[in-house]
């Protein structure tokens, strides 16, 4: 019997919330270690991450490494209520952050100082579920898909690379691909890196 996307979200979010702080910290460390050795991270200069919310893995160790290597780190900004896509604001540890309408912290920079998404090298994306073909199930708001829809028309020069960040238990056998979905280039969990595309 097929499980609805809504039920998958509910089940995996509940499972995520049941992790102990120690389990979450250990998984976070392993995820960031995998990423730190990946060419996707090492060869990228402008990287967008996210601040962990709703039990997601934290990228704080990777942010510290990126900063020490002179990379530029960005965080998503929701922006105005009726816009429904993302901006990416530069972030340095210690910068002030504001809480948006989803209770997620984001940079307070003016939107005119944010780069176009295609100017980024790598976007690390939160998710609720994934499959090994690169399909991603998010929270259902569609912000990343709308922001990155230009990638559906790219065949050769594909930037930014998109990497999902997840716990291993968030892997499912198959997710139905929707016309508006933007597939991931890779997914990183505490156990593995799942490469879903050939990188140039």
Secondary structure, 3 states (H helix, E strand, C coil): CCCCHHHHHHHHHHHHHCCCHHHHHHHHHHHHHHHHHCHHHHCCCEEEECCCCCCCCCCHHHHHHHHHCCCEEEEEECCCCCCCCCEEEECCCCCCEEECCCCCEEECCCHHHCCCHHHCCEEEEECCEECCCCCEECCCCCHHHHHCHHHHHCCCCCCCEEEEECCHHHECCCCCCCCCCCCCCEEECCCCEEECCCCC
